[in-house]
Amino acid sequence: MLKYTIYTLLISILLIWTTACEINENTIEEFEIEDKIDDTKNTNDSVRIIYQGESDNWAIDLNYYYYDRTENIEYTIRYVGTDIPPKTIDYKVADITSTGTPLNNNGFIQSKNNLCEDCINKQNISKINAEIIWNGKEESLILQPKDLE
């Protein structure tokens, strides 16, 4: 009976320890990003987070800036597929939606100075969802932070 109690205790400790150690890299990164933004919201400091994501046909680079109590998003959407780039696309990146947006001759869209409020969902700051629709096709992308300044 004593052996059974000791084994049960050891297994319980092991389960608690492994569960506590299951904080993954995204969770740690999420805390770092949220803390950095929270630290700057009441100061004149700034924060910049670079997000990137790629699918079979599209790549998105997004810069999130927080400075002087203002949020701003700048992004580039690039066609990386093997077919001829479409003339226009519909897309949603973070909380920004656009329809019938033309791509330039090099197959990309660049958008700057998108002022926003709470444009990054702090409940899930470790990723930004994006969706692109073109020529009857649709792809979803997940943008993840690559750099925090």
C-alpha positions as CSV (number, residue, x, y, z in Angstrom):
1,M,0.0,0.0,0.0
2,L,2.9,2.4,0.8
3,K,4.4,1.7,-2.6
4,Y,1.1,2.5,-4.3
5,T,0.8,5.8,-2.4
6,I,4.4,6.7,-3.3
7,Y,3.9,5.9,-7.0
8,T,0.7,7.8,-7.1
9,L,2.4,10.8,-5.4
10,L,5.3,10.7,-7.9
11,I,3.0,10.4,-10.9
12,S,0.9,13.3,-9.6
13,I,4.0,15.5,-9.2
14,L,5.3,14.5,-12.6
15,L,2.0,15.4,-14.2
16,I,1.8,18.7,-12.5
17,W,5.4,19.5,-13.4
18,T,4.9,18.6,-17.1
19,T,1.7,20.5,-17.3
20,A,3.4,23.6,-15.8
21,C,6.2,23.3,-18.3
22,E,4.0,23.3,-21.4
23,I,4.2,27.0,-21.9
24,N,5.3,27.1,-25.5
25,E,7.4,29.6,-27.4
26,N,4.3,31.5,-28.7
27,T,2.9,31.9,-25.2
28,I,6.2,33.4,-24.0
29,E,6.4,35.6,-27.1
30,E,2.8,36.7,-26.5
31,F,3.6,37.8,-23.0
32,E,6.7,39.7,-24.2
33,I,4.8,41.5,-26.9
34,E,1.8,42.4,-24.6
35,D,4.1,43.6,-21.9
36,K,6.1,45.8,-24.3
37,I,2.8,47.4,-25.6
38,D,1.4,47.8,-22.1
39,D,4.7,49.4,-21.0
40,T,4.6,52.0,-23.8
41,K,0.9,52.9,-23.6
42,N,1.4,55.4,-20.8
43,T,4.7,56.9,-22.0
44,N,6.1,58.5,-25.1
45,D,8.1,55.4,-25.9
46,S,7.4,53.4,-29.0
47,V,7.1,49.7,-30.0
48,R,7.4,48.1,-33.4
49,I,6.4,44.5,-34.1
50,I,7.1,42.9,-37.5
51,Y,4.7,40.1,-38.5
52,Q,5.2,37.8,-41.5
53,G,3.2,35.1,-43.1
54,E,3.2,33.1,-46.4
55,S,0.9,30.8,-48.2
56,D,1.2,29.0,-51.6
57,N,0.4,32.2,-53.5
58,W,0.8,35.1,-51.2
59,A,3.2,36.6,-48.7
60,I,2.4,39.4,-46.2
61,D,4.8,41.6,-44.2
62,L,3.1,43.8,-41.6
63,N,4.6,46.3,-39.3
64,Y,2.7,47.3,-36.2
65,Y,3.8,50.6,-34.5
66,Y,2.7,52.0,-31.3
67,Y,4.0,55.5,-30.5
68,D,2.8,58.7,-28.9
69,R,-0.4,56.9,-27.9
70,T,-1.2,56.1,-31.5
71,E,-1.4,52.7,-33.2
72,N,-0.4,52.3,-36.9
73,I,-0.2,49.4,-39.3
74,E,1.8,49.3,-42.5
75,Y,1.8,46.2,-44.7
76,T,2.8,44.7,-48.0
77,I,0.9,41.9,-49.8
78,R,2.9,40.1,-52.5
79,Y,1.9,37.6,-55.0
80,V,4.4,34.7,-54.9
81,G,2.4,32.1,-56.9
82,T,3.5,30.7,-60.3
83,D,0.6,31.9,-62.4
84,I,0.2,35.5,-63.7
85,P,-0.6,37.8,-60.8
86,P,-4.3,38.9,-60.7
87,K,-5.2,42.4,-61.5
88,T,-7.2,42.9,-58.3
89,I,-7.8,41.1,-55.0
90,D,-10.1,41.3,-52.0
91,Y,-8.3,41.0,-48.6
92,K,-8.6,41.2,-44.9
93,V,-5.5,41.7,-42.7
94,A,-6.1,42.2,-39.0
95,D,-9.1,44.5,-38.9
96,I,-8.5,46.1,-42.3
97,T,-10.7,45.0,-45.2
98,S,-10.4,46.0,-48.8
99,T,-12.2,44.9,-52.0
100,G,-11.2,45.2,-55.6
101,T,-7.7,46.4,-54.7
102,P,-5.4,46.6,-57.7
103,L,-1.9,45.1,-57.5
104,N,0.9,47.0,-59.1
105,N,3.0,45.8,-62.0
106,N,5.3,43.8,-59.7
107,G,2.3,41.9,-58.2
108,F,2.1,43.6,-54.8
109,I,0.1,46.1,-52.7
110,Q,1.7,48.4,-50.2
111,S,-0.3,50.2,-47.6
112,K,1.0,52.8,-45.2
113,N,-0.3,54.9,-42.3
114,N,-3.3,52.9,-41.3
115,L,-4.2,54.5,-38.0
116,C,-6.3,52.2,-35.9
117,E,-7.4,51.6,-32.4
118,D,-6.8,48.2,-30.8
119,C,-5.9,46.9,-34.3
120,I,-4.0,44.0,-32.8
121,N,-6.2,41.6,-30.8
122,K,-4.4,41.5,-27.5
123,Q,-6.1,38.2,-26.6
124,N,-4.1,36.5,-29.4
125,I,-1.2,38.8,-30.1
126,S,1.1,36.0,-31.2
127,K,-0.7,35.8,-34.6
128,I,-2.7,37.9,-37.0
129,N,-5.1,36.2,-39.4
130,A,-5.3,37.3,-43.1
131,E,-7.4,36.2,-46.0
132,I,-7.0,36.9,-49.7
133,I,-9.6,36.3,-52.4
134,W,-8.7,36.5,-56.1
135,N,-10.0,35.0,-59.4
136,G,-12.5,32.7,-57.6
137,K,-9.7,31.4,-55.3
138,E,-9.2,32.0,-51.6
139,E,-6.2,31.6,-49.2
140,S,-5.8,32.2,-45.5
141,L,-2.5,33.2,-43.9
142,I,-1.4,33.4,-40.3
143,L,1.1,36.2,-39.7
144,Q,3.5,35.6,-36.8
145,P,5.8,38.1,-35.0
146,K,9.3,37.9,-36.3
147,D,10.9,40.9,-34.5
148,L,10.1,43.1,-31.6
149,E,11.8,46.5,-31.2
